[in-house]
Amino acid sequence: MNSEPSFADYFSQVQSTPGWEAILQSFARFAALPPHSRALDVGCGPGALARHLARDGHTVIGVDADPLMVDRAQYLATGIGGVTFEIGNVQKLRFEDGSFDAALATNVLFLIHDPAVGLREMARVIKPGGIVVMLNPSPNLTLAAAESLADERQLDGVARVSLVNWARAAESHRRLSADDARALFAAAGLTQFECVEKVGGGLALLAKGVKRNA
C-alpha cells in the first residue's frame, strides 16, 4: 500500500499555513470583487481561495484538473454555502461565454506551456465588464530569494518546504513580469490593467484586468 502523501495532502497543508492564508487574503483584497459576484476559481487545488470568497458572500465554482484535489476541496468546504467544485482544465473550460462576473487563478498560468490560452479562456467565460485576476511567480522568485526569505522569517516545516518548492517550480517555468502580464491581458481583450508585486521583496506578481464591453 502506498503511504506517500498525495498532492492533495501536500497542498492542503500548504494552504493551511499562515503565510499562504495571508497571501490569499491579500489576493482577494486585490481582486476586489463586486458584492455577490459569481466567480470561477481556476486551478483551485484544495479550495482555500474558493472557500474564502464564498464566506465573503460570493457564489464560487472551483475547477481543478486533479480529481483528488476536487475531492479534497469538496470535503474541506463541507458546511460552507455558495461553493462547488468540479474537474476542469483552464485551457478548455466547459462553461459558456459570459457565465461569470470574475475568473481567478493562483499559481496556475505560469505552469502551462502557453499561458495566453488559459487567460483567453478565463476572459471568454466572464461577462463584458467582468474581472480576470491572476497570481504567479514574478521574475524575483528564485531559489536563493526563497531561501533568504525563509531564513529571514524563520520558517520551518511545511511553510519553508512549500516556499522553496514554489521557487523551484518558478525557476523551471516561465516567471511573468509586469510587462509580460500586460501583454497577455491586452491580447485576451482585457483592459484597465493593474498589477502589484507581493510576498517578501516582490516574489509574486498579482495582475488584474477588465473585459471590454461588447
C-alpha positions in Angstrom: 0.0 0.0 0.0 1.4 3.4 -1.0 1.8 5.6 2.1 3.3 8.6 0.3 1.3 11.8 0.7 -0.7 12.9 -2.3 -0.5 16.3 -4.0 -3.9 16.9 -2.4 -2.4 16.2 1.1 0.6 18.4 0.4 -1.4 21.4 -1.0 -3.9 21.1 1.8 -1.1 21.6 4.3 0.4 24.4 2.2 -2.9 26.3 2.0 -3.4 26.0 5.8 -0.1 27.8 6.6 -0.4 31.3 8.0 1.8 32.6 5.1 -0.4 31.2 2.4 -3.6 32.3 4.1 -2.2 35.8 4.2 -1.3 35.7 0.5 -4.8 34.5 -0.4 -6.4 37.3 1.7 -4.1 39.8 0.0 -5.1 38.4 -3.4 -8.8 38.6 -2.6 -8.4 42.2 -1.5 -6.5 43.0 -4.7 -9.3 41.3 -6.8 -11.9 43.5 -5.0 -14.8 41.5 -6.5 -18.2 43.4 -6.6 -20.6 42.1 -3.9 -22.3 38.8 -4.6 -20.2 38.0 -7.7 -20.4 34.7 -9.5 -16.8 33.7 -9.6 -14.7 30.9 -11.2 -11.6 29.8 -9.3 -9.4 28.1 -11.9 -6.8 25.5 -10.7 -8.4 25.7 -7.2 -6.4 23.0 -5.6 -7.9 22.1 -2.2 -10.1 25.2 -2.5 -8.9 27.7 0.1 -9.5 30.7 -2.1 -12.9 29.5 -3.2 -13.9 29.0 0.5 -12.6 32.4 1.4 -14.7 34.0 -1.5 -17.8 32.1 -0.5 -17.5 33.2 3.1 -17.4 36.8 1.7 -20.8 36.2 0.0 -19.8 35.3 -3.5 -21.0 32.2 -5.4 -18.0 30.2 -6.5 -17.2 27.3 -8.7 -13.7 25.9 -8.3 -12.2 23.7 -11.0 -9.0 21.6 -10.9 -7.6 19.0 -13.3 -6.8 16.7 -10.4 -9.8 14.6 -9.2 -8.1 14.1 -5.8 -7.8 17.9 -5.4 -11.5 18.3 -6.2 -12.5 15.6 -3.7 -10.4 17.3 -1.0 -11.8 20.7 -1.9 -15.4 19.4 -1.6 -14.6 17.8 1.8 -12.9 20.9 3.2 -15.9 23.0 2.1 -18.4 20.9 4.0 -21.0 23.2 5.6 -20.0 26.3 3.5 -22.7 27.5 1.2 -22.2 29.0 -2.2 -19.2 27.0 -3.3 -18.9 23.9 -5.5 -16.0 22.1 -7.1 -15.6 20.1 -10.3 -12.9 18.7 -12.6 -11.8 21.1 -15.3 -8.9 22.4 -17.3 -8.1 26.1 -17.7 -7.1 25.5 -21.3 -10.6 24.2 -22.2 -13.3 25.4 -19.8 -16.7 23.8 -20.2 -18.6 27.0 -19.4 -20.5 29.2 -21.9 -19.3 32.6 -22.8 -20.1 35.2 -20.2 -21.0 32.8 -17.4 -19.2 34.6 -14.6 -18.5 38.0 -13.2 -14.9 37.1 -12.4 -12.3 34.4 -13.0 -9.3 34.0 -10.8 -6.2 31.8 -10.9 -3.4 31.4 -8.4 -0.2 29.8 -9.4 -1.7 28.2 -12.5 -1.0 30.0 -15.7 2.8 30.1 -15.3 2.8 26.3 -15.2 1.1 25.7 -18.6 3.0 25.8 -22.0 1.1 28.8 -23.3 -0.4 30.9 -20.6 -2.2 33.1 -23.2 -4.5 30.1 -24.0 -5.6 29.9 -20.3 -6.0 33.6 -20.0 -8.2 33.8 -23.1 -10.4 31.0 -21.7 -10.8 32.9 -18.4 -11.7 36.0 -20.3 -14.1 34.1 -22.5 -16.2 32.8 -19.6 -16.7 36.2 -17.9 -19.2 38.8 -18.8 -18.3 42.1 -20.5 -17.1 44.3 -17.7 -16.1 41.3 -15.7 -12.7 40.8 -14.0 -9.8 38.4 -14.6 -7.3 38.2 -11.7 -4.2 36.0 -11.5 -1.2 35.4 -9.2 2.0 33.9 -10.5 5.7 34.0 -9.5 7.5 37.2 -10.5 11.0 37.2 -12.0 12.2 38.0 -8.5 11.3 34.5 -7.3 14.4 32.4 -7.3 15.6 29.6 -5.1 18.1 31.9 -3.4 15.4 34.5 -2.8 13.0 32.0 -1.3 15.7 30.5 1.0 16.7 34.0 2.1 13.0 34.9 2.9 12.6 31.6 4.7 15.7 32.4 6.8 14.5 36.0 7.5 11.1 34.8 8.7 12.5 31.8 10.5 10.2 29.4 8.6 10.3 25.7 9.1 8.4 22.6 8.3 5.8 22.8 5.5 6.0 26.6 5.4 9.7 26.5 4.5 9.4 23.5 2.2 6.5 24.9 0.2 8.2 28.3 -0.3 11.3 26.6 -1.6 9.3 24.2 -3.8 7.4 27.2 -5.2 10.8 28.8 -6.2 11.9 25.5 -7.8 8.7 25.4 -9.9 9.2 29.1 -10.8 12.7 28.6 -12.0 11.7 25.7 -14.2 8.7 27.5 -15.8 8.0 31.0 -17.1 8.0 33.7 -14.5 5.8 36.5 -15.6 7.0 40.1 -15.4 4.6 43.1 -15.3 5.2 43.7 -19.0 4.5 40.0 -19.8 1.2 40.2 -17.9 0.2 43.5 -19.5 0.8 42.0 -23.0 -1.1 38.8 -22.1 -4.1 40.7 -20.7 -4.2 43.0 -23.8 -4.1 40.0 -26.1 -7.1 38.5 -24.2 -9.2 41.6 -24.6 -8.7 42.8 -21.1 -8.3 46.5 -20.2 -7.8 48.6 -17.1 -4.7 46.6 -16.3 -3.4 46.7 -12.8 -0.5 44.8 -11.2 1.4 44.7 -7.9 4.2 42.6 -6.5 3.7 41.0 -3.1 5.5 38.5 -0.8 8.9 39.4 0.6 10.7 41.5 -1.9 8.0 41.0 -4.6 8.2 37.3 -5.3 4.6 37.1 -6.5 3.0 39.2 -9.3 -0.7 39.9 -8.9 -2.4 41.1 -12.1 -6.0 42.2 -12.9 -7.9 43.3 -15.9 -11.5 44.0 -17.1 -13.2 42.5 -20.1 -14.1 45.0 -22.8 -17.8 45.7 -23.2 -19.2 44.3 -26.4 
